Amino acid sequence: MIELILAATIASSIQTAIEKTEQENPQRLEARVTALEERLSTDERIAVNTWKCFNRTLIGGGIDLGSTALGLATRDDLKESNPLGFNTESRIALKFAQVGTTGWGCYILEKSGHRKTAKILSWTSLLGQIGFAVNNLILTLKH
């Protein structure tokens, strides 16, 4: 009951404060709203671009992991080239580390205003992983 009374009091005081601010200085309120919209727009852009970076890295990692698994399962003479990827779990852990590091790097670059560098990083990650997958498939299909 007390929470309801407090919530109603806060809601009415917020509305009163907004109305009072609008009456006193409408230009100031408009400037504050515009600044907030710009800030949200920048943060949304950073979030969307970082999400795209994570997606590219995830797709590339998935393709590489899948092609590696296919090669190792179908050919007894193939082995993982990365010494840290000695089993399935370690390869997955390495991909998690790659996704996290690349996504973090893209976020930092986006936040500091280096949008093009962040985009290059994410596409390089994707294309590098696709290159590894193509190599895996060539080795798998080679007799």
N, C-alpha and C positions, 0 to 999 in steps of 0.2 A: 504494500500500500504506500509506504514511504517512497519507494522507487518511482511509483507512478506519479506521485505529487511532485517529486524532484524533476522528473522528465518533463512534465507539463510546465513547470516553472521555467526550466531551461529553454524549452521550445518557445514559450511566449517571450522570454527575454531576448532570445536571438532575433525573433521577428521584430521586436521593438527596436533593437539596436540597428537592424538593417533599415527600417523605416526612418529612424532618426538620422542615420548616416546619409541616406538618400536625400532627406530634406536639407541637411546642412551643407553637403558638398557633393553633388551628383558627379562632377568631373573626377573627383578623387576616387569615388567608388568605381567608376568606369575604368580608370587607369589601373586600379588594383585588379579588377576582373580581367582586363587585357593582359596584364603581367602574369596572372595565374594561368590564363589560357596558353600563353606563349611557353610558360614553364612546362605545362602538361604536354604540349605539342612536342617539345624537345625530348622530354622523358619518354613519351610514347614512341618517337622515332628511334631512340636508343634501344628501347625494349624490343621493338619489331626487328630492327637490324641485328641485334644480338640473337634473337630467336632464329632468324634466318641462318646465322652463322652456326648455331648449335645444330640446326637441321641438316645443313650441308655436311657438317662433320659426322653426324650420326649416320647419314646415308652412306657416305664414303667408308666409314668404319664397318658398317653392316655388309657392304659389298665386299670389302677386303676379307672380313671374317668368314663370310659365306664361301668365297672362292678358295680361301685357305682350307676350310673344312672339306670342301669338295675334293681338292687336290690330295689332301692327306688321306681321305677315305677311299679314293679310287686308285691311288698309285702307292705301292709299298716303297718304292725307291725315292719318293719325295720326302723332304723334311722342312720344317720351318727354318727360314734363314735367320730370323732374329733370335739370338741366344737367350733373350729374356722370355721369349714366347715358347717355352719348352712343353707346355700343355695347354689344353683348352682354357682353363681358368686363368692362366697367366696372360694369354692372348686377349681375353675379354677384359681383364684388369688393365692391360696396356691401352686398350681402346677407350675404356672409361677415363683413364688419365689423359688421353689425347683429346677427347671430347671436352673434358673439364678445362684443360689448359687452353685449348683453342677458343672455347666460348668465353673464358675469363679474359683472354687476350683481346678478343673482339670487343667485349664490353668496355675494357679499359681504353682501347683505342677510340671507340665511339664516344665515350664520355669525355675524352680529352680533345675531341674535335678532329680526329684523324679517320674520317669516314672511309676514304678511299683505301687506306692501308688496312683497315678492318675487313673491307670487302675482299681485298687481295688475299689476306690471310685465310679467310673462310673458303674462297674458291681454290686457293692453293692446296688447302687441306683436302677438299673434295677431289680435285684432279689428281693429287698425289695418291690418294687411296684407290682411285679408279685405275691409275697406272699400276699399282701393286696388284690389283685384282686381275688386270689384263695379263700381267706377267704370270700370275698363278694359273690362269686359264691356259696360257700358251704352254707352260710346263706340264699341266695336266693332260692336254691333248697331244703333246709331243710323244712320239713312240720311239 
